[in-house]
């Protein structure tokens, strides 16, 4: 009985933590996905950490979307994505199931990209329609930029799956999803190191769109936040 009570208490605390700090958790989960996951993936035992970060990211995105509403469709879809992530993790090391693992990863990528688009729409709505600039609006503006970069990475990764050799690496041979996250943010920030080069027409087109989107986002959001802040101080 005591164990069941503790188990319930932990789940209740986790639910409260994710719900009440939805904006912060969404931002922090994306930072972990961008910064920590590539480091963990370099180590064999780190794949567990990568899966845990991906799970936290999906849960944080889910709570950010539903917030104080009960959207069972979003919850069910999010838990399905998490299930695919963990099935892919437990299937590592079984060559006979290579194709199944590939499909699980694809489903997880498509699903995560879908809920990210939904979260990004909410972020834009929060930034554009708010009248005062508070901490949640600032966090939302940072999260919006990170979400755009991660969405770009999902797009590049799916393109590389369906159209092989869309990208050329000058260092290394295998492109994984963290390479795509790196390439997406390098492209969006117009750094362009040249270690990953889009070679296909569609890849180059996506790179141009992402570059323009990143620059327009920075310009418009900063101008909008400054304008709203000055207007609220005048009032």
Secondary structure, 3 states (H helix, E strand, C coil): CHHHHHHHHHHHHHHHHHHHCHHHHHHHHHHHHHHHHHHHHCCCCHHHHHHHHHHHHHHHHHHHHHCCCCCHHHHHHHHHHHHHHHHHHHCCCCHHHHHHHHHHHHHHHHHHHHHHHHHHHHHHHHHHHCCCCCHHHHHHHHHHHHHHHHHHHHHHHHHHHHCCCCEEECCCCCCCHHHHHHHHHHHHCCCCCCCEEECCHHHHHHHHHHHHHHHHHHHHHHHHHHHHHHHHHHC
